Amino acid sequence: MIWESIQLYKWTILSALAIAPALALVGAQSLARGWSLRALVVGQGTSFGTYFGLLLVGWLGWVHDSGQPAEDFKQFIFILTISVLVAALIGLITIWIENRLLRPGDPSRPQAVMAFFTLLLAASALIVAVSPHLESHLASAFTGDLSTASDLESRLTLGLGLGVLGWVWLRWQRLSQAAFARVVLLKDGPGSEPLEITFSLLALVAMALTVHALGVLFVFGSLFVPSSVLTLVGGKSQSLAAFRWQLVTTAVLGAAIGFGVSLISTTLPTAPMIVFFQALVGATVGYASSRRS
């Protein structure tokens, strides 16, 4: 029974095991830059963009998940493009709110950004209200139902996850130095702008694709839980190289165990299990690291 489930969802499982550590590394770099709230809003923006894309698919008269590979691929690329463009626009609006409407150090900055996040949640709910056929998609997109991810989505997520993971892994030192220069020295390092732009674009596409394939909760969990739990339990004195390995280990083991528990139980939702086990694994790895140091 378990083996049959693994065979049925093998591409979804592999995609989650690839994109989870990629998002964990992206989340840690976002945290180092003080972009956590921004990442939260942009993540919700990709979700809103996905719903808006699905709404446009209905307006255009296309049949979502028609069963025809060419047609489904065209719809998938269309929805993904809409999601990325909407999320990019929302990210720019968030930066504008932070930098233009409010003064640096203004205590109301986080509250204003969270108000914008709440408006995006309301907008998503409004889209679902005017399009009742999206209600089941909204629920599955949040909880991360295994059955909603097609093989096409999962394979694309797998490829993107491996690509983003490799890119961030190889540039981890440079990205960390750029974050230090931006936050501590209050200036951009030499040649860091192309690096920062590429990092932001890859993070945006990764979040948009993962929201569509694996759900919002999976994205937020993988972005924020590993780095936050490891920092909280293990402390901040560990080396960058060690922290990078701990992030990947936490994300991969948490996703693998969460998937396993979900498949065995058949009733427990996948994404919440992954988030819980990422927290548990992160706490264990962080504690072991603190004991060694």
C-alpha positions as CSV (number, residue, x, y, z in Angstrom):
1,M,0.0,0.0,0.0
2,I,2.7,2.5,1.0
3,W,4.9,1.5,-2.0
4,E,1.9,2.0,-4.3
5,S,1.4,5.4,-2.9
6,I,5.0,6.3,-3.4
7,Q,4.9,5.1,-7.0
8,L,1.7,7.2,-7.5
9,Y,3.2,10.4,-6.0
10,K,6.8,9.8,-6.8
11,W,7.2,13.1,-8.8
12,T,5.4,15.1,-6.2
13,I,7.6,13.6,-3.5
14,L,10.8,14.2,-5.4
15,S,9.8,17.8,-6.3
16,A,9.2,18.5,-2.6
17,L,12.5,17.0,-1.6
18,A,14.3,19.3,-4.1
19,I,12.4,22.6,-3.6
20,A,12.2,22.4,0.2
21,P,15.9,22.9,0.8
22,A,16.1,25.5,-2.0
23,L,13.3,27.5,-0.3
24,A,15.0,27.0,3.1
25,L,18.3,28.6,1.7
26,V,16.3,31.4,0.1
27,G,14.4,32.0,3.4
28,A,17.7,32.2,5.4
29,Q,19.1,34.7,3.0
30,S,15.9,36.7,3.1
31,L,16.1,36.7,6.9
32,A,19.7,37.9,6.8
33,R,18.6,40.9,4.7
34,G,15.6,41.7,6.9
35,W,13.3,40.7,4.1
36,S,11.1,38.2,6.0
37,L,8.0,40.3,6.0
38,R,8.6,41.2,2.4
39,A,9.0,37.5,1.5
40,L,5.7,36.7,3.4
41,V,3.8,39.3,1.4
42,V,5.4,38.2,-1.9
43,G,4.5,34.6,-1.1
44,Q,0.9,35.5,-0.6
45,G,1.2,37.6,-3.8
46,T,2.1,34.5,-5.8
47,S,-0.9,32.7,-4.3
48,F,-3.2,35.6,-5.3
49,G,-1.6,35.6,-8.7
50,T,-2.3,31.9,-9.1
51,Y,-6.0,32.4,-8.2
52,F,-6.2,35.3,-10.6
53,G,-4.6,33.2,-13.3
54,L,-7.1,30.4,-12.7
55,L,-9.9,33.0,-12.9
56,L,-8.6,34.3,-16.2
57,V,-8.5,30.7,-17.5
58,G,-12.2,30.4,-16.7
59,W,-13.0,33.7,-18.4
60,L,-11.1,32.6,-21.5
61,G,-13.2,29.5,-21.7
62,W,-10.3,27.1,-21.2
63,V,-11.0,23.8,-19.3
64,H,-8.6,23.6,-16.3
65,D,-6.9,20.1,-16.1
66,S,-8.4,19.1,-19.4
67,G,-6.4,15.9,-19.6
68,Q,-4.7,17.0,-22.8
69,P,-1.0,17.5,-22.2
70,A,-0.4,20.3,-24.7
71,E,-3.5,22.2,-23.5
72,D,-2.6,21.7,-19.8
73,F,1.0,22.8,-20.4
74,K,-0.2,26.0,-22.1
75,Q,-2.5,26.8,-19.2
76,F,0.1,26.0,-16.7
77,I,2.7,28.4,-18.3
78,F,-0.1,31.0,-18.6
79,I,-1.0,30.7,-14.9
80,L,2.6,30.6,-13.8
81,T,3.4,33.8,-15.8
82,I,0.4,35.6,-14.4
83,S,1.4,34.5,-10.9
84,V,5.1,35.7,-11.3
85,L,4.1,39.0,-12.8
86,V,1.5,39.7,-10.1
87,A,3.9,38.7,-7.3
88,A,6.6,40.9,-8.8
89,L,4.2,43.9,-8.9
90,I,3.2,43.2,-5.3
91,G,6.9,43.0,-4.3
92,L,7.5,46.4,-5.8
93,I,4.5,47.8,-4.1
94,T,5.7,46.4,-0.8
95,I,9.2,48.0,-1.3
96,W,7.4,51.3,-2.1
97,I,5.4,51.0,1.1
98,E,8.5,50.3,3.1
99,N,10.8,52.9,1.6
100,R,8.6,55.7,0.3
101,L,5.5,55.9,2.5
102,L,7.3,55.3,5.8
103,R,10.5,56.6,7.2
104,P,13.3,54.2,8.0
105,G,12.9,53.0,11.6
106,D,9.3,53.9,11.7
107,P,7.6,51.4,14.1
108,S,4.5,51.3,11.9
109,R,6.4,49.8,9.0
110,P,5.7,46.1,9.9
111,Q,2.1,46.9,10.7
112,A,1.7,48.6,7.3
113,V,3.2,45.6,5.4
114,M,1.0,43.2,7.4
115,A,-2.0,45.3,6.5
116,F,-1.1,44.9,2.8
117,F,-0.7,41.2,3.4
118,T,-4.2,41.1,4.9
119,L,-5.6,42.9,1.9
120,L,-4.1,40.2,-0.3
121,L,-5.8,37.5,1.7
122,A,-9.1,39.3,1.4
123,A,-8.5,39.7,-2.4
124,S,-7.9,36.0,-2.7
125,A,-11.1,35.2,-0.8
126,L,-13.0,37.7,-3.1
127,I,-11.8,35.9,-6.2
128,V,-12.9,32.6,-4.8
129,A,-16.3,34.1,-3.9
130,V,-17.0,35.3,-7.5
131,S,-15.6,31.9,-8.8
132,P,-17.1,29.1,-6.8
133,H,-15.3,26.5,-8.8
134,L,-12.0,27.7,-7.3
135,E,-13.1,26.9,-3.7
136,S,-11.7,23.4,-3.7
137,H,-8.6,24.7,-5.3
138,L,-8.1,27.3,-2.6
139,A,-8.4,24.7,0.1
140,S,-6.0,22.3,-1.5
141,A,-3.6,25.1,-2.5
142,F,-3.3,26.1,1.1
143,T,-3.0,22.7,2.7
144,G,-0.9,21.1,-0.1
145,D,-3.0,18.1,-1.1
146,L,-0.9,15.5,-2.9
147,S,-3.6,14.8,-5.4
148,T,-3.7,18.3,-6.8
149,A,-0.2,18.4,-8.2
150,S,0.1,16.9,-11.7
151,D,3.2,15.1,-12.9
152,L,3.9,18.1,-15.2
153,E,3.9,20.6,-12.3
154,S,5.9,18.2,-10.1
155,R,8.6,17.6,-12.7
156,L,9.0,21.3,-13.4
157,T,9.2,22.0,-9.7
158,L,11.8,19.3,-9.3
159,G,13.9,20.8,-12.1
160,L,13.6,24.3,-10.7
161,G,14.2,23.2,-7.2
162,L,17.5,21.5,-8.1
163,G,18.5,24.5,-10.2
164,V,17.8,27.1,-7.4
165,L,19.3,24.8,-4.8
166,G,22.5,24.5,-6.8
167,W,22.7,28.2,-7.6
168,V,22.2,29.4,-4.0
169,W,24.5,26.6,-2.6
170,L,27.4,27.6,-4.9
171,R,26.9,31.3,-4.2
172,W,26.2,31.0,-0.5
173,Q,29.3,32.8,0.6
174,R,28.9,35.7,-1.8
175,L,25.2,36.0,-0.9
176,S,26.0,36.1,2.8
177,Q,28.7,38.7,2.3
178,A,26.2,40.8,0.2
179,A,23.7,40.6,3.0
180,F,26.3,41.7,5.6
181,A,27.3,44.7,3.5
182,R,23.6,45.7,3.0
183,V,22.5,45.3,6.6
184,V,25.6,46.1,8.7
185,L,27.6,48.4,6.4
186,L,24.4,49.9,4.9
187,K,25.8,49.7,1.4
188,D,25.9,47.3,-1.5
189,G,29.1,45.4,-2.1
190,P,31.0,45.7,-5.4
191,G,29.2,43.8,-8.2
192,S,26.5,42.7,-5.8
193,E,23.6,44.2,-7.7
194,P,23.4,41.5,-10.5
195,L,23.7,38.8,-7.8
196,E,20.8,40.3,-5.8
197,I,18.6,40.7,-8.8
198,T,19.2,37.1,-9.9
199,F,18.6,35.9,-6.4
200,S,15.3,37.8,-6.1
201,L,14.1,36.6,-9.5
202,L,14.9,32.9,-8.8
203,A,13.2,33.2,-5.4
204,L,10.1,34.7,-7.0
205,V,9.8,32.0,-9.7
206,A,10.5,29.3,-7.2
207,M,7.7,30.5,-4.8
208,A,5.2,31.0,-7.7
209,L,5.8,27.5,-9.1
210,T,5.8,25.8,-5.7
211,V,2.5,27.6,-4.6
212,H,0.9,26.3,-7.7
213,A,2.2,22.7,-7.3
214,L,2.5,22.1,-3.6
215,G,0.6,24.9,-1.8
216,V,1.1,28.1,0.2
217,L,1.6,26.4,3.5
218,F,4.5,24.3,2.1
219,V,6.1,27.5,0.7
220,F,5.8,29.5,3.9
221,G,6.9,26.5,6.1
222,S,10.0,25.8,4.0
223,L,10.9,29.5,3.8
224,F,10.7,30.4,7.4
225,V,10.7,27.3,9.7
226,P,14.1,25.7,9.1
227,S,16.2,28.9,9.5
228,S,14.1,30.3,12.4
229,V,14.1,27.1,14.4
230,L,17.8,26.5,13.8
231,T,18.7,30.0,14.8
232,L,16.5,29.9,17.9
233,V,17.8,26.5,19.2
234,G,21.3,26.4,17.8
235,G,22.3,30.0,18.2
236,K,24.0,32.4,15.7
237,S,27.6,31.5,16.4
238,Q,27.9,28.6,13.9
239,S,29.8,29.0,10.6
240,L,28.0,29.8,7.4
241,A,29.0,26.4,5.9
242,A,27.7,24.5,8.8
243,F,24.4,26.5,8.8
244,R,24.0,25.8,5.1
245,W,24.2,22.1,5.7
246,Q,21.9,22.2,8.6
247,L,19.3,24.1,6.6
248,V,19.3,21.5,3.8
249,T,19.3,18.6,6.2
250,T,16.3,20.1,8.1
251,A,14.3,20.8,5.0
252,V,14.9,17.5,3.3
253,L,14.4,15.3,6.4
254,G,11.3,17.3,7.5
255,A,9.8,16.9,4.0
256,A,10.6,13.2,3.8
257,I,9.3,12.3,7.2
258,G,6.2,14.5,6.7
259,F,5.4,12.8,3.5
260,G,5.9,9.4,5.0
261,V,3.6,10.1,7.9
262,S,1.0,11.5,5.6
263,L,1.1,8.5,3.3
264,I,0.9,6.0,6.2
265,S,-2.0,7.7,7.9
266,T,-4.0,8.6,4.7
267,T,-5.9,11.2,6.7
268,L,-3.3,13.6,7.9
269,P,-2.6,16.4,5.3
270,T,0.8,16.5,3.8
271,A,1.9,20.1,4.1
272,P,1.1,20.6,7.8
273,M,3.0,17.3,8.5
274,I,6.0,18.6,6.6
275,V,6.0,21.9,8.5
276,F,5.7,20.2,11.9
277,F,8.5,17.8,11.1
278,Q,10.8,20.5,9.7
279,A,10.4,22.3,13.1
280,L,11.1,19.1,15.0
281,V,14.1,18.1,12.9
282,G,15.4,21.7,13.0
283,A,15.1,21.7,16.8
284,T,17.0,18.4,17.0
285,V,19.7,19.5,14.6
286,G,20.1,22.9,16.3
287,Y,20.3,21.4,19.7
288,A,22.9,18.8,18.6
289,S,24.9,21.7,17.0
290,S,24.8,23.8,20.2
291,R,25.9,20.8,22.3
292,R,29.0,20.2,20.0
293,S,30.0,23.9,20.2
